[in-house]
Amino acid sequence: MQNIVIAIDGYSGCGKSSTAKAVARKLGYTYIDSGAMYRAATFHFLNQKVDLNNTEEVVKQLKKIHISFKKNPQTGKQETFLNGENVEEAIRSMEVSNFVSEVSKIKAVREDLVSHQQQLGKAKGVVMDGRDIGTVVFPKAELKVFMTADLEIRAKRRQKELQDSGKEVTLEEIIRNLSERDKIDSTRAESPLLRASDAVEVDTSFLGFEEQVDRIVDLANERIGRYTKAYGSNH
Ligand code: DC
């Protein structure tokens, strides 16, 4: 079978990460959460009180950031590490969520993280989710998916996720954060959130979780079959 790259892009809170994780599990692929990398960089900049307008300072601080992913042996879940410290919980805070789009606008940050993401996906057999995976990180990905969902439905899902991890945030605050991030992510000069022309759109507003996972797994299996037929097996 040929290993392929699956790029999943879309608006904030469409369920990209949970869907991408489940797709990777079903295919035996590696899941890479590119948003976690932007969040980890944001967490570092907040802690170091970095002036985002000072490019020299941003570049200097970027050199001090080492982001990695490790599976938690107890839960089996992948967690994000910043310079060896587990920041999986910390990077999901509202403080980071409110600041991350500003950090993601910076060219130097994007260049640094995109090159790291390309390195992580070089061997293929990966599912990566984000905003520019099918357009910038892997423009030649064999399968590109663009996920969308109604804003209020997305906000309710995000509220439930936060509640499940013990955080109470009002629906209004979540709607404000999601729509603000959608706006900044879609209108920024550097790699804005765009649907790649060859991406398959999946609207998850009225799809059950299993349904959306199965749709993408079916698409992936069809592409894996097609590329294996054309190029033979690579594993
Ligand atoms: O997927 P997420 O919500 O955890 O991503 C957090 C932020 O990171 C999002 O608001 C925009 C930014 N991001 C990006 O600019 N490019 C990516 N490939 C992934 C995320």
Residues whose N, C-alpha, C, O or C-beta is under 5 A from the ligand:
A	BS01	DC	S12 S34 G35 A36 Y38 V100 S101 S104 D129 G130 R131 D132 R181 D185
